[in-house]
């Protein structure tokens, strides 16, 4: 991965601001490359699992489409008042 010289200078400036240490161009290039490689590995979308016919519904799916749900779909909805005899 090729990092442009102005990006290395920017990385050196940020490193010095954060750690109060100066890096050579070579050190900064190595550290920036390692950081970018790590981010490529870590920063990927998490795939959603495909629903399986034998799988059980998630707790998050239990209230979907259920008119008797105890969750309130509207933000301005108020909980029902309890009936007293």
PyMOL Python script that loads the backbone (N, CA, C, O; Angstrom):
from pymol import cmd

cmd.read_pdbstr("""\
ATOM      1  N   UNK A   1       0.860  -1.173   0.000  1.00  0.00           N
ATOM      2  CA  UNK A   1       0.000   0.000   0.000  1.00  0.00           C
ATOM      3  C   UNK A   1       0.904   1.234   0.000  1.00  0.00           C
ATOM      4  O   UNK A   1       1.773   1.389   0.858  1.00  0.00           O
ATOM      5  N   UNK A   2       0.685   2.077  -0.952  1.00  0.00           N
ATOM      6  CA  UNK A   2       1.486   3.297  -1.101  1.00  0.00           C
ATOM      7  C   UNK A   2       0.811   4.457  -0.378  1.00  0.00           C
ATOM      8  O   UNK A   2      -0.356   4.764  -0.622  1.00  0.00           O
ATOM      9  N   UNK A   3       1.560   5.093   0.510  1.00  0.00           N
ATOM     10  CA  UNK A   3       1.053   6.263   1.224  1.00  0.00           C
ATOM     11  C   UNK A   3       1.782   7.489   0.690  1.00  0.00           C
ATOM     12  O   UNK A   3       3.010   7.505   0.601  1.00  0.00           O
ATOM     13  N   UNK A   4       1.032   8.487   0.346  1.00  0.00           N
ATOM     14  CA  UNK A   4       1.590   9.714  -0.222  1.00  0.00           C
ATOM     15  C   UNK A   4       2.419  10.466   0.821  1.00  0.00           C
ATOM     16  O   UNK A   4       2.104  10.418   2.010  1.00  0.00           O
ATOM     17  N   UNK A   5       3.473  11.158   0.388  1.00  0.00           N
ATOM     18  CA  UNK A   5       4.339  11.895   1.321  1.00  0.00           C
ATOM     19  C   UNK A   5       3.583  12.917   2.175  1.00  0.00           C
ATOM     20  O   UNK A   5       3.897  13.084   3.353  1.00  0.00           O
ATOM     21  N   UNK A   6       2.594  13.601   1.597  1.00  0.00           N
ATOM     22  CA  UNK A   6       1.841  14.575   2.409  1.00  0.00           C
ATOM     23  C   UNK A   6       1.008  13.879   3.480  1.00  0.00           C
ATOM     24  O   UNK A   6       0.752  14.451   4.540  1.00  0.00           O
ATOM     25  N   UNK A   7       0.579  12.632   3.203  1.00  0.00           N
ATOM     26  CA  UNK A   7      -0.163  11.874   4.212  1.00  0.00           C
ATOM     27  C   UNK A   7       0.767  11.419   5.335  1.00  0.00           C
ATOM     28  O   UNK A   7       0.367  11.375   6.498  1.00  0.00           O
ATOM     29  N   UNK A   8       1.998  11.083   4.986  1.00  0.00           N
ATOM     30  CA  UNK A   8       2.987  10.713   6.008  1.00  0.00           C
ATOM     31  C   UNK A   8       3.275  11.915   6.909  1.00  0.00           C
ATOM     32  O   UNK A   8       3.362  11.772   8.129  1.00  0.00           O
ATOM     33  N   UNK A   9       3.422  13.091   6.312  1.00  0.00           N
ATOM     34  CA  UNK A   9       3.663  14.314   7.102  1.00  0.00           C
ATOM     35  C   UNK A   9       2.484  14.585   8.040  1.00  0.00           C
ATOM     36  O   UNK A   9       2.676  14.963   9.196  1.00  0.00           O
ATOM     37  N   UNK A  10       1.281  14.391   7.541  1.00  0.00           N
ATOM     38  CA  UNK A  10       0.084  14.587   8.356  1.00  0.00           C
ATOM     39  C   UNK A  10       0.054  13.578   9.506  1.00  0.00           C
ATOM     40  O   UNK A  10      -0.286  13.929  10.636  1.00  0.00           O
ATOM     41  N   UNK A  11       0.412  12.320   9.212  1.00  0.00           N
ATOM     42  CA  UNK A  11       0.466  11.283  10.236  1.00  0.00           C
ATOM     43  C   UNK A  11       1.502  11.643  11.300  1.00  0.00           C
ATOM     44  O   UNK A  11       1.249  11.483  12.494  1.00  0.00           O
ATOM     45  N   UNK A  12       2.672  12.131  10.866  1.00  0.00           N
ATOM     46  CA  UNK A  12       3.716  12.542  11.814  1.00  0.00           C
ATOM     47  C   UNK A  12       3.215  13.661  12.721  1.00  0.00           C
ATOM     48  O   UNK A  12       3.479  13.653  13.923  1.00  0.00           O
ATOM     49  N   UNK A  13       2.497  14.621  12.151  1.00  0.00           N
ATOM     50  CA  UNK A  13       1.981  15.741  12.933  1.00  0.00           C
ATOM     51  C   UNK A  13       0.976  15.238  13.976  1.00  0.00           C
ATOM     52  O   UNK A  13       1.028  15.636  15.139  1.00  0.00           O
ATOM     53  N   UNK A  14       0.066  14.363  13.547  1.00  0.00           N
ATOM     54  CA  UNK A  14      -0.929  13.823  14.478  1.00  0.00           C
ATOM     55  C   UNK A  14      -0.278  12.987  15.574  1.00  0.00           C
ATOM     56  O   UNK A  14      -0.677  13.051  16.737  1.00  0.00           O
ATOM     57  N   UNK A  15       0.736  12.198  15.191  1.00  0.00           N
ATOM     58  CA  UNK A  15       1.445  11.365  16.163  1.00  0.00           C
ATOM     59  C   UNK A  15       2.114  12.251  17.220  1.00  0.00           C
ATOM     60  O   UNK A  15       2.044  11.970  18.417  1.00  0.00           O
ATOM     61  N   UNK A  16       2.758  13.318  16.761  1.00  0.00           N
ATOM     62  CA  UNK A  16       3.447  14.224  17.691  1.00  0.00           C
ATOM     63  C   UNK A  16       2.445  14.924  18.612  1.00  0.00           C
ATOM     64  O   UNK A  16       2.713  15.083  19.803  1.00  0.00           O
ATOM     65  N   UNK A  17       1.295  15.345  18.074  1.00  0.00           N
ATOM     66  CA  UNK A  17       0.271  15.995  18.898  1.00  0.00           C
ATOM     67  C   UNK A  17      -0.258  15.046  19.977  1.00  0.00           C
ATOM     68  O   UNK A  17      -0.492  15.451  21.116  1.00  0.00           O
ATOM     69  N   UNK A  18      -0.440  13.792  19.601  1.00  0.00           N
ATOM     70  CA  UNK A  18      -1.044  12.843  20.536  1.00  0.00           C
ATOM     71  C   UNK A  18      -0.030  12.252  21.524  1.00  0.00           C
ATOM     72  O   UNK A  18      -0.316  12.157  22.717  1.00  0.00           O
ATOM     73  N   UNK A  19       1.142  11.859  21.038  1.00  0.00           N
ATOM     74  CA  UNK A  19       2.116  11.155  21.870  1.00  0.00           C
ATOM     75  C   UNK A  19       3.321  11.997  22.280  1.00  0.00           C
ATOM     76  O   UNK A  19       4.151  11.534  23.063  1.00  0.00           O
ATOM     77  N   UNK A  20       3.435  13.223  21.768  1.00  0.00           N
ATOM     78  CA  UNK A  20       4.573  14.097  22.031  1.00  0.00           C
ATOM     79  C   UNK A  20       5.899  13.425  21.638  1.00  0.00           C
ATOM     80  O   UNK A  20       6.920  13.624  22.296  1.00  0.00           O
ATOM     81  N   UNK A  21       5.872  12.635  20.570  1.00  0.00           N
ATOM     82  CA  UNK A  21       7.056  11.971  20.035  1.00  0.00           C
ATOM     83  C   UNK A  21       7.144  12.226  18.539  1.00  0.00           C
ATOM     84  O   UNK A  21       6.134  12.227  17.836  1.00  0.00           O
ATOM     85  N   UNK A  22       8.357  12.442  18.066  1.00  0.00           N
ATOM     86  CA  UNK A  22       8.547  12.648  16.628  1.00  0.00           C
ATOM     87  C   UNK A  22       8.910  11.320  15.972  1.00  0.00           C
ATOM     88  O   UNK A  22       9.637  10.509  16.545  1.00  0.00           O
ATOM     89  N   UNK A  23       8.397  11.112  14.772  1.00  0.00           N
ATOM     90  CA  UNK A  23       8.698   9.917  13.992  1.00  0.00           C
ATOM     91  C   UNK A  23       9.460  10.318  12.740  1.00  0.00           C
ATOM     92  O   UNK A  23       9.217  11.374  12.155  1.00  0.00           O
ATOM     93  N   UNK A  24      10.388   9.453  12.339  1.00  0.00           N
ATOM     94  CA  UNK A  24      11.056   9.670  11.050  1.00  0.00           C
ATOM     95  C   UNK A  24      10.040   9.354   9.948  1.00  0.00           C
ATOM     96  O   UNK A  24       8.982   8.781  10.206  1.00  0.00           O
ATOM     97  N   UNK A  25      10.384   9.737   8.723  1.00  0.00           N
ATOM     98  CA  UNK A  25       9.500   9.431   7.602  1.00  0.00           C
ATOM     99  C   UNK A  25       9.286   7.920   7.471  1.00  0.00           C
ATOM    100  O   UNK A  25       8.180   7.457   7.191  1.00  0.00           O
ATOM    101  N   UNK A  26      10.368   7.161   7.679  1.00  0.00           N
ATOM    102  CA  UNK A  26      10.282   5.703   7.562  1.00  0.00           C
ATOM    103  C   UNK A  26       9.383   5.114   8.656  1.00  0.00           C
ATOM    104  O   UNK A  26       8.519   4.284   8.374  1.00  0.00           O
ATOM    105  N   UNK A  27       9.590   5.546   9.902  1.00  0.00           N
ATOM    106  CA  UNK A  27       8.759   5.062  11.014  1.00  0.00           C
ATOM    107  C   UNK A  27       7.293   5.425  10.797  1.00  0.00           C
ATOM    108  O   UNK A  27       6.401   4.601  10.999  1.00  0.00           O
ATOM    109  N   UNK A  28       7.059   6.656  10.388  1.00  0.00           N
ATOM    110  CA  UNK A  28       5.684   7.106  10.167  1.00  0.00           C
ATOM    111  C   UNK A  28       5.028   6.304   9.046  1.00  0.00           C
ATOM    112  O   UNK A  28       3.859   5.932   9.148  1.00  0.00           O
ATOM    113  N   UNK A  29       5.778   6.038   7.978  1.00  0.00           N
ATOM    114  CA  UNK A  29       5.238   5.236   6.878  1.00  0.00           C
ATOM    115  C   UNK A  29       4.877   3.832   7.328  1.00  0.00           C
ATOM    116  O   UNK A  29       3.835   3.301   6.944  1.00  0.00           O
ATOM    117  N   UNK A  30       5.741   3.226   8.146  1.00  0.00           N
ATOM    118  CA  UNK A  30       5.478   1.870   8.653  1.00  0.00           C
ATOM    119  C   UNK A  30       4.256   1.861   9.566  1.00  0.00           C
ATOM    120  O   UNK A  30       3.367   1.022   9.416  1.00  0.00           O
ATOM    121  N   UNK A  31       4.218   2.788  10.500  1.00  0.00           N
ATOM    122  CA  UNK A  31       3.100   2.824  11.445  1.00  0.00           C
ATOM    123  C   UNK A  31       1.779   3.145  10.737  1.00  0.00           C
ATOM    124  O   UNK A  31       0.747   2.557  11.059  1.00  0.00           O
ATOM    125  N   UNK A  32       1.807   4.058   9.793  1.00  0.00           N
ATOM    126  CA  UNK A  32       0.593   4.397   9.047  1.00  0.00           C
ATOM    127  C   UNK A  32       0.118   3.199   8.228  1.00  0.00           C
ATOM    128  O   UNK A  32      -1.080   2.926   8.159  1.00  0.00           O
ATOM    129  N   UNK A  33       1.063   2.482   7.607  1.00  0.00           N
ATOM    130  CA  UNK A  33       0.706   1.291   6.831  1.00  0.00           C
ATOM    131  C   UNK A  33       0.094   0.225   7.733  1.00  0.00           C
ATOM    132  O   UNK A  33      -0.909  -0.390   7.371  1.00  0.00           O
ATOM    133  N   UNK A  34       0.683   0.002   8.893  1.00  0.00           N
ATOM    134  CA  UNK A  34       0.145  -0.991   9.840  1.00  0.00           C
ATOM    135  C   UNK A  34      -1.257  -0.593  10.291  1.00  0.00           C
ATOM    136  O   UNK A  34      -2.152  -1.433  10.383  1.00  0.00           O
ATOM    137  N   UNK A  35      -1.435   0.682  10.568  1.00  0.00           N
ATOM    138  CA  UNK A  35      -2.747   1.164  10.989  1.00  0.00           C
ATOM    139  C   UNK A  35      -3.787   0.944   9.893  1.00  0.00           C
ATOM    140  O   UNK A  35      -4.894   0.481  10.167  1.00  0.00           O
ATOM    141  N   UNK A  36      -3.435   1.271   8.669  1.00  0.00           N
ATOM    142  CA  UNK A  36      -4.376   1.095   7.561  1.00  0.00           C
ATOM    143  C   UNK A  36      -4.691  -0.378   7.317  1.00  0.00           C
ATOM    144  O   UNK A  36      -5.836  -0.730   7.031  1.00  0.00           O
ATOM    145  N   UNK A  37      -3.685  -1.237   7.430  1.00  0.00           N
ATOM    146  CA  UNK A  37      -3.914  -2.673   7.258  1.00  0.00           C
ATOM    147  C   UNK A  37      -4.822  -3.219   8.353  1.00  0.00           C
ATOM    148  O   UNK A  37      -5.698  -4.043   8.089  1.00  0.00           O
ATOM    149  N   UNK A  38      -4.610  -2.756   9.583  1.00  0.00           N
ATOM    150  CA  UNK A  38      -5.459  -3.194  10.685  1.00  0.00           C
ATOM    151  C   UNK A  38      -6.900  -2.718  10.477  1.00  0.00           C
ATOM    152  O   UNK A  38      -7.847  -3.464  10.726  1.00  0.00           O
ATOM    153  N   UNK A  39      -7.058  -1.487  10.025  1.00  0.00           N
ATOM    154  CA  UNK A  39      -8.402  -0.955   9.799  1.00  0.00           C
ATOM    155  C   UNK A  39      -9.122  -1.717   8.678  1.00  0.00           C
ATOM    156  O   UNK A  39     -10.335  -1.913   8.743  1.00  0.00           O
ATOM    157  N   UNK A  40      -8.375  -2.145   7.648  1.00  0.00           N
ATOM    158  CA  UNK A  40      -8.982  -2.924   6.572  1.00  0.00           C
ATOM    159  C   UNK A  40      -9.543  -4.239   7.102  1.00  0.00           C
ATOM    160  O   UNK A  40     -10.582  -4.710   6.639  1.00  0.00           O
ATOM    161  N   UNK A  41      -8.848  -4.831   8.080  1.00  0.00           N
ATOM    162  CA  UNK A  41      -9.304  -6.099   8.659  1.00  0.00           C
ATOM    163  C   UNK A  41     -10.501  -5.874   9.579  1.00  0.00           C
ATOM    164  O   UNK A  41     -11.479  -6.619   9.532  1.00  0.00           O
ATOM    165  N   UNK A  42     -10.413  -4.845  10.409  1.00  0.00           N
ATOM    166  CA  UNK A  42     -11.435  -4.621  11.430  1.00  0.00           C
ATOM    167  C   UNK A  42     -12.690  -3.936  10.920  1.00  0.00           C
ATOM    168  O   UNK A  42     -13.789  -4.234  11.387  1.00  0.00           O
ATOM    169  N   UNK A  43     -12.544  -3.032   9.981  1.00  0.00           N
ATOM    170  CA  UNK A  43     -13.663  -2.192   9.572  1.00  0.00           C
ATOM    171  C   UNK A  43     -14.335  -2.775   8.339  1.00  0.00           C
ATOM    172  O   UNK A  43     -14.178  -2.279   7.224  1.00  0.00           O
ATOM    173  N   UNK A  44     -15.092  -3.849   8.578  1.00  0.00           N
ATOM    174  CA  UNK A  44     -15.864  -4.484   7.513  1.00  0.00           C
ATOM    175  C   UNK A  44     -17.299  -4.599   7.992  1.00  0.00           C
ATOM    176  O   UNK A  44     -17.546  -4.698   9.193  1.00  0.00           O
ATOM    177  N   UNK A  45     -18.244  -4.587   7.069  1.00  0.00           N
ATOM    178  CA  UNK A  45     -19.628  -4.774   7.501  1.00  0.00           C
ATOM    179  C   UNK A  45     -19.818  -6.169   8.091  1.00  0.00           C
ATOM    180  O   UNK A  45     -19.236  -7.145   7.618  1.00  0.00           O
ATOM    181  N   UNK A  46     -20.627  -6.239   9.111  1.00  0.00           N
ATOM    182  CA  UNK A  46     -20.936  -7.524   9.718  1.00  0.00           C
ATOM    183  C   UNK A  46     -22.096  -8.133   8.934  1.00  0.00           C
ATOM    184  O   UNK A  46     -23.171  -7.537   8.870  1.00  0.00           O
ATOM    185  N   UNK A  47     -21.899  -9.304   8.340  1.00  0.00           N
ATOM    186  CA  UNK A  47     -22.985  -9.896   7.558  1.00  0.00           C
ATOM    187  C   UNK A  47     -24.133 -10.327   8.459  1.00  0.00           C
ATOM    188  O   UNK A  47     -23.931 -10.852   9.554  1.00  0.00           O
ATOM    189  N   UNK A  48     -25.347 -10.090   7.961  1.00  0.00           N
ATOM    190  CA  UNK A  48     -26.523 -10.528   8.712  1.00  0.00           C
ATOM    191  C   UNK A  48     -26.730 -12.015   8.464  1.00  0.00           C
ATOM    192  O   UNK A  48     -26.608 -12.476   7.329  1.00  0.00           O
ATOM    193  N   UNK A  49     -27.041 -12.767   9.509  1.00  0.00           N
ATOM    194  CA  UNK A  49     -27.282 -14.196   9.301  1.00  0.00           C
ATOM    195  C   UNK A  49     -28.563 -14.397   8.493  1.00  0.00           C
ATOM    196  O   UNK A  49     -29.544 -13.673   8.656  1.00  0.00           O
ATOM    197  N   UNK A  50     -28.523 -15.390   7.626  1.00  0.00           N
ATOM    198  CA  UNK A  50     -29.705 -15.707   6.835  1.00  0.00           C
ATOM    199  C   UNK A  50     -30.670 -16.483   7.716  1.00  0.00           C
ATOM    200  O   UNK A  50     -30.255 -17.379   8.451  1.00  0.00           O
ATOM    201  N   UNK A  51     -31.968 -16.145   7.650  1.00  0.00           N
ATOM    202  CA  UNK A  51     -32.933 -16.872   8.485  1.00  0.00           C
ATOM    203  C   UNK A  51     -32.986 -18.330   8.080  1.00  0.00           C
ATOM    204  O   UNK A  51     -32.956 -18.675   6.898  1.00  0.00           O
ATOM    205  N   UNK A  52     -33.065 -19.156   9.068  1.00  0.00           N
ATOM    206  CA  UNK A  52     -33.107 -20.599   8.875  1.00  0.00           C
ATOM    207  C   UNK A  52     -34.501 -21.074   9.262  1.00  0.00           C
ATOM    208  O   UNK A  52     -35.060 -20.599  10.251  1.00  0.00           O
ATOM    209  N   UNK A  53     -35.059 -21.983   8.516  1.00  0.00           N
ATOM    210  CA  UNK A  53     -36.424 -22.468   8.785  1.00  0.00           C
ATOM    211  C   UNK A  53     -36.516 -23.123  10.160  1.00  0.00           C
ATOM    212  O   UNK A  53     -37.585 -23.133  10.770  1.00  0.00           O
ATOM    213  N   UNK A  54     -35.408 -23.667  10.652  1.00  0.00           N
ATOM    214  CA  UNK A  54     -35.429 -24.344  11.950  1.00  0.00           C
ATOM    215  C   UNK A  54     -35.025 -23.427  13.093  1.00  0.00           C
ATOM    216  O   UNK A  54     -35.125 -23.811  14.258  1.00  0.00           O
ATOM    217  N   UNK A  55     -34.571 -22.219  12.776  1.00  0.00           N
ATOM    218  CA  UNK A  55     -34.110 -21.329  13.838  1.00  0.00           C
ATOM    219  C   UNK A  55     -35.288 -20.701  14.569  1.00  0.00           C
ATOM    220  O   UNK A  55     -36.364 -20.510  14.003  1.00  0.00           O
ATOM    221  N   UNK A  56     -35.065 -20.389  15.815  1.00  0.00           N
ATOM    222  CA  UNK A  56     -36.103 -19.751  16.614  1.00  0.00           C
ATOM    223  C   UNK A  56     -35.997 -18.248  16.445  1.00  0.00           C
ATOM    224  O   UNK A  56     -34.912 -17.728  16.182  1.00  0.00           O
ATOM    225  N   UNK A  57     -37.123 -17.534  16.594  1.00  0.00           N
ATOM    226  CA  UNK A  57     -37.070 -16.082  16.427  1.00  0.00           C
ATOM    227  C   UNK A  57     -36.250 -15.430  17.526  1.00  0.00           C
ATOM    228  O   UNK A  57     -36.170 -15.929  18.648  1.00  0.00           O
ATOM    229  N   UNK A  58     -35.658 -14.328  17.185  1.00  0.00           N
ATOM    230  CA  UNK A  58     -34.894 -13.544  18.137  1.00  0.00           C
ATOM    231  C   UNK A  58     -35.861 -12.842  19.083  1.00  0.00           C
ATOM    232  O   UNK A  58     -37.027 -12.642  18.741  1.00  0.00           O
ATOM    233  N   UNK A  59     -35.397 -12.471  20.251  1.00  0.00           N
ATOM    234  CA  UNK A  59     -36.227 -11.710  21.186  1.00  0.00           C
ATOM    235  C   UNK A  59     -36.655 -10.394  20.554  1.00  0.00           C
ATOM    236  O   UNK A  59     -37.713  -9.860  20.887  1.00  0.00           O
ATOM    237  N   UNK A  60     -35.841  -9.870  19.644  1.00  0.00           N
ATOM    238  CA  UNK A  60     -36.192  -8.625  18.975  1.00  0.00           C
ATOM    239  C   UNK A  60     -37.330  -8.820  17.982  1.00  0.00           C
ATOM    240  O   UNK A  60     -38.021  -7.858  17.646  1.00  0.00           O
ATOM    241  N   UNK A  61     -37.539 -10.042  17.507  1.00  0.00           N
ATOM    242  CA  UNK A  61     -38.576 -10.314  16.528  1.00  0.00           C
ATOM    243  C   UNK A  61     -39.908 -10.685  17.173  1.00  0.00           C
ATOM    244  O   UNK A  61     -40.924 -10.728  16.477  1.00  0.00           O
ATOM    245  N   UNK A  62     -39.938 -10.948  18.454  1.00  0.00           N
ATOM    246  CA  UNK A  62     -41.139 -11.467  19.094  1.00  0.00           C
ATOM    247  C   UNK A  62     -42.323 -10.500  19.050  1.00  0.00           C
ATOM    248  O   UNK A  62     -43.469 -10.938  18.954  1.00  0.00           O
ATOM    249  N   UNK A  63     -42.068  -9.206  19.118  1.00  0.00           N
ATOM    250  CA  UNK A  63     -43.158  -8.243  19.170  1.00  0.00           C
ATOM    251  C   UNK A  63     -43.566  -7.701  17.807  1.00  0.00           C
ATOM    252  O   UNK A  63     -44.511  -6.917  17.721  1.00  0.00           O
ATOM    253  N   UNK A  64     -42.890  -8.092  16.761  1.00  0.00           N
ATOM    254  CA  UNK A  64     -43.220  -7.572  15.437  1.00  0.00           C
ATOM    255  C   UNK A  64     -44.577  -8.103  14.991  1.00  0.00           C
ATOM    256  O   UNK A  64     -44.803  -9.312  14.958  1.00  0.00           O
ATOM    257  N   UNK A  65     -45.469  -7.189  14.649  1.00  0.00           N
ATOM    258  CA  UNK A  65     -46.778  -7.569  14.133  1.00  0.00           C
ATOM    259  C   UNK A  65     -47.727  -8.110  15.176  1.00  0.00           C
ATOM    260  O   UNK A  65     -48.773  -8.654  14.822  1.00  0.00           O
ATOM    261  N   UNK A  66     -47.407  -7.983  16.428  1.00  0.00           N
ATOM    262  CA  UNK A  66     -48.252  -8.501  17.491  1.00  0.00           C
ATOM    263  C   UNK A  66     -49.065  -7.352  18.080  1.00  0.00           C
ATOM    264  O   UNK A  66     -48.493  -6.493  18.751  1.00  0.00           O
ATOM    265  N   UNK A  67     -50.398  -7.306  17.850  1.00  0.00           N
ATOM    266  CA  UNK A  67     -51.191  -6.194  18.377  1.00  0.00           C
ATOM    267  C   UNK A  67     -51.298  -6.209  19.901  1.00  0.00           C
ATOM    268  O   UNK A  67     -51.654  -5.193  20.497  1.00  0.00           O
ATOM    269  N   UNK A  68     -51.002  -7.320  20.532  1.00  0.00           N
ATOM    270  CA  UNK A  68     -51.083  -7.412  21.992  1.00  0.00           C
ATOM    271  C   UNK A  68     -49.729  -7.144  22.649  1.00  0.00           C
ATOM    272  O   UNK A  68     -49.531  -7.420  23.832  1.00  0.00           O
ATOM    273  N   UNK A  69     -48.829  -6.616  21.880  1.00  0.00           N
ATOM    274  CA  UNK A  69     -47.488  -6.381  22.375  1.00  0.00           C
ATOM    275  C   UNK A  69     -47.500  -5.396  23.538  1.00  0.00           C
ATOM    276  O   UNK A  69     -48.313  -4.473  23.579  1.00  0.00           O
ATOM    277  N   UNK A  70     -46.600  -5.604  24.468  1.00  0.00           N
ATOM    278  CA  UNK A  70     -46.498  -4.679  25.600  1.00  0.00           C
ATOM    279  C   UNK A  70     -45.605  -3.496  25.257  1.00  0.00           C
ATOM    280  O   UNK A  70     -45.486  -2.564  26.051  1.00  0.00           O
ATOM    281  N   UNK A  71     -44.981  -3.520  24.096  1.00  0.00           N
ATOM    282  CA  UNK A  71     -44.210  -2.356  23.689  1.00  0.00           C
ATOM    283  C   UNK A  71     -45.138  -1.389  22.991  1.00  0.00           C
ATOM    284  O   UNK A  71     -46.127  -1.806  22.387  1.00  0.00           O
ATOM    285  N   UNK A  72     -44.845  -0.133  23.061  1.00  0.00           N
ATOM    286  CA  UNK A  72     -45.689   0.901  22.481  1.00  0.00           C
ATOM    287  C   UNK A  72     -45.037   1.405  21.208  1.00  0.00           C
ATOM    288  O   UNK A  72     -43.932   1.947  21.229  1.00  0.00           O
ATOM    289  N   UNK A  73     -45.733   1.218  20.106  1.00  0.00           N
ATOM    290  CA  UNK A  73     -45.170   1.524  18.806  1.00  0.00           C
ATOM    291  C   UNK A  73     -45.028   3.018  18.571  1.00  0.00           C
ATOM    292  O   UNK A  73     -44.112   3.441  17.865  1.00  0.00           O
ATOM    293  N   UNK A  74     -45.904   3.822  19.141  1.00  0.00           N
ATOM    294  CA  UNK A  74     -45.832   5.262  18.936  1.00  0.00           C
ATOM    295  C   UNK A  74     -45.112   5.900  20.117  1.00  0.00           C
ATOM    296  O   UNK A  74     -45.283   5.484  21.262  1.00  0.00           O
ATOM    297  N   UNK A  75     -44.320   6.894  19.830  1.00  0.00           N
ATOM    298  CA  UNK A  75     -43.591   7.561  20.905  1.00  0.00           C
ATOM    299  C   UNK A  75     -44.516   8.301  21.860  1.00  0.00           C
ATOM    300  O   UNK A  75     -44.217   8.428  23.047  1.00  0.00           O
ATOM    301  N   UNK A  76     -45.641   8.790  21.343  1.00  0.00           N
ATOM    302  CA  UNK A  76     -46.547   9.551  22.192  1.00  0.00           C
ATOM    303  C   UNK A  76     -47.604   8.665  22.850  1.00  0.00           C
ATOM    304  O   UNK A  76     -48.469   9.177  23.561  1.00  0.00           O
ATOM    305  N   UNK A  77     -47.558   7.368  22.634  1.00  0.00           N
ATOM    306  CA  UNK A  77     -48.552   6.471  23.236  1.00  0.00           C
ATOM    307  C   UNK A  77     -48.277   6.348  24.729  1.00  0.00           C
ATOM    308  O   UNK A  77     -47.124   6.327  25.159  1.00  0.00           O
ATOM    309  N   UNK A  78     -49.327   6.268  25.500  1.00  0.00           N
ATOM    310  CA  UNK A  78     -49.197   6.120  26.943  1.00  0.00           C
ATOM    311  C   UNK A  78     -49.594   4.698  27.318  1.00  0.00           C
ATOM    312  O   UNK A  78     -50.436   4.092  26.656  1.00  0.00           O
ATOM    313  N   UNK A  79     -48.994   4.167  28.370  1.00  0.00           N
ATOM    314  CA  UNK A  79     -49.372   2.814  28.781  1.00  0.00           C
ATOM    315  C   UNK A  79     -50.816   2.802  29.276  1.00  0.00           C
ATOM    316  O   UNK A  79     -51.312   3.809  29.782  1.00  0.00           O
ATOM    317  N   UNK A  80     -51.481   1.671  29.132  1.00  0.00           N
ATOM    318  CA  UNK A  80     -52.864   1.588  29.601  1.00  0.00           C
ATOM    319  C   UNK A  80     -52.924   1.723  31.124  1.00  0.00           C
ATOM    320  O   UNK A  80     -52.005   1.304  31.827  1.00  0.00           O
ATOM    321  N   UNK A  81     -54.013   2.311  31.625  1.00  0.00           N
ATOM    322  CA  UNK A  81     -54.179   2.418  33.082  1.00  0.00           C
ATOM    323  C   UNK A  81     -54.745   1.104  33.610  1.00  0.00           C
ATOM    324  O   UNK A  81     -55.592   0.493  32.958  1.00  0.00           O
ATOM    325  N   UNK A  82     -54.298   0.666  34.765  1.00  0.00           N
ATOM    326  CA  UNK A  82     -54.796  -0.595  35.312  1.00  0.00           C
ATOM    327  C   UNK A  82     -56.250  -0.450  35.753  1.00  0.00           C
ATOM    328  O   UNK A  82     -56.656   0.605  36.242  1.00  0.00           O
ATOM    329  N   UNK A  83     -57.019  -1.505  35.580  1.00  0.00           N
ATOM    330  CA  UNK A  83     -58.433  -1.498  35.984  1.00  0.00           C
ATOM    331  C   UNK A  83     -58.532  -1.934  37.445  1.00  0.00           C
ATOM    332  O   UNK A  83     -57.923  -2.920  37.860  1.00  0.00           O
ATOM    333  N   UNK A  84     -59.307  -1.183  38.206  1.00  0.00           N
ATOM    334  CA  UNK A  84     -59.502  -1.521  39.627  1.00  0.00           C
ATOM    335  C   UNK A  84     -60.984  -1.759  39.876  1.00  0.00           C
ATOM    336  O   UNK A  84     -61.841  -1.077  39.313  1.00  0.00           O
ATOM    337  N   UNK A  85     -61.262  -2.701  40.699  1.00  0.00           N
ATOM    338  CA  UNK A  85     -62.667  -2.987  41.048  1.00  0.00           C
ATOM    339  C   UNK A  85     -63.008  -2.407  42.387  1.00  0.00           C
ATOM    340  O   UNK A  85     -64.141  -2.544  42.849  1.00  0.00           O
TER     341      UNK A  85
END
""", "prot")
cmd.dss("prot")
cmd.show_as("cartoon", "prot")
cmd.util.cbc("prot")
cmd.orient("prot")
